[in-house]
């Protein structure tokens, strides 16, 4: 693949795997052949592995159109996933602890995901800073603050210039990191949310026993009603607004 204008994106993952497997098999064949020769060529000669039939997709110039679209979508997903993970972390950056609904007052506490989100922010801003310096853009103005808003601004800035970034040799690795960040955040979000108790009352039985299940949905422990993420979020909003309007405290 190094001799072609191969796309550096995931479209060539199968080709990379087949070539790597073939090269390992070829190394093994050479070793067996050397041993066979050293042994006086006794017995059957080792069989040379067959070269795989590989389809390689070309880059335009470094990434094909499909991979560029995939990376752009992943970058935007990273923003959404990071925001949701931050909101669900334990009391930090606007999360909602058990027994509370949207609109209630909370007290902040350090989040176990803060380091992960800071690492993400640092990775993104490193690329932004390098690209600003390379093309003479003004330095970032949000250097001293980390959180959802600076992260979203950074992702928006990178997204607007992503085609140029993905055409630069020194930023080939950025594409792989974006795709990896999407996987990491999605997995962490699922891990952190399993077993989490929602603050809402079940829409069916009004019990506060709605819990996040491993399969990715919410379920009431009293009546077994299942709720999707959008429905659970809407219930948080609606119930919080209703209770605040009625002057009912939360606890």
Secondary structure, 3 states (H helix, E strand, C coil): CCCCCECCCHHHHHHHHHHHHHHHHHHHHHHHHHHHHHCCCCCCCCCCCCCCCCCCCECCCCCCHHHHHHHHHHHHHHHHHHHHHHHHCCCCCCCCCCCCCCCCCCCCCCCCCHHHHHHHHHHHHHHHHHHHHHHCCCCCCCCCCCCHHHHHHHHHHHHHCHHHHCCCHHHHHHHHHHHHHHHHHHHHHHHHHCCCECCCCCCCCCCCCEEECCCCCEEECCCCCEECHHHHHHHHHHHHHHHHHHCCCCC
